[in-house]
Amino acid sequence: MNFKKRDIISIEDLSKDDILKILKVAKKMEKNPVQNILKGKIMATLFFEPSTRTRLSFESSMKRLGGEILGFGNPKITSVTKGETLWDTTKMIQAYCDVIVIRHYLEGAARLSAESADVPVINAGDGSNQHPTQTMLDLFTIEQSQGKIKDLHIAMCGDLKYGRTVHSLTKALSLFNPTLYFVSPDTLRIPGYIRHELRTKKIKFSEHTDINEVMNKIDILYATRIQKERFPDLADYEKVKNTYILKKNMLGGAKDNMKIMHPLPRVNEIDNDVDDTKHAYYFQQAANAVPIRQAIISLVLGAEK
């Protein structure tokens, strides 16, 4: 369970004990967020895809721990525009830093960077594939809001085909005996390989097209954006873009402890009138990005053990 110099590329690279360790350190960071344990360390952020919460929370995490940051949020200002390969970009940047955080629009890009670099690489999202630190902050939020992770009833609603947050979270939750409810249009169902994995692990799940069918059963409602940028055909996006809009009047039958999560940004999936209900938890979820990313950075740099 030694994290020093480890890459964090996929949630599947983490064991149950690894996950519990990260959560434990994150709770510690939450209580004492400003420290100097990474003084003298440098984090490089390579963001080839737009990001607000992920990039800024990584930067905030590093600065709160006393470290420094270099990098870019716009690949158009880099040598990539001259034809430099991702392999060479990573190989070059590793000489300037102690850890690399990368977001890329291509699946597998983070893994390629990890193979190129000698410093730890953290995947901040690669296409519709994986987003392991988002998964960890989701697990942290679930435990924080429910007092546990195990044996919960969790619905995932929206874009379950292209949603990398849903894919990663489903894999992680399968370690904690959940009951899962997948709510989506037929064209955006959870991928078949994930359904197969859940059956193999004997995880209870069901599929639905109407969120009202499960509202009174769940502890967590994980809403997702219909991701226009992931659709190869925009006509397909137009057919489903307004399928699920969660409104306050839909929450009447929800359990008192039910919390609504969303990886953000939201477009119109959650109406603003939900924000002031006891169920809204997505802004707290976003805030939880800092302690969880502080935990991960400090572990891979050996400042926490």
Secondary structure, DSSP 8 states (H G I E B T S, - for coil): ---TT--B--GGGS-HHHHHHHHHHHHHHHHS----TTTT-EEEEEESS--SHHHHHHHHHHHHTT-EEEEES-GGGSGGGGT--HHHHHHHHGGG-SEEEEEESSTTHHHHHHHH-SS-EEEEEETTTB-HHHHHHHHHHHHHHHS-STT-EEEEES-TTT-HHHHHHHHHHGGG--EEEEE--GGG---HHHHHHHHHTT-EEEEES-GGGTTTT-SEEEE----GGG-SSHHHHHHHTTS--B-GGG-TTS-TT-EEE--S--SSSB-GGGTTSTTB-HHHHHHTHHHHHHHHHHHHTTS--
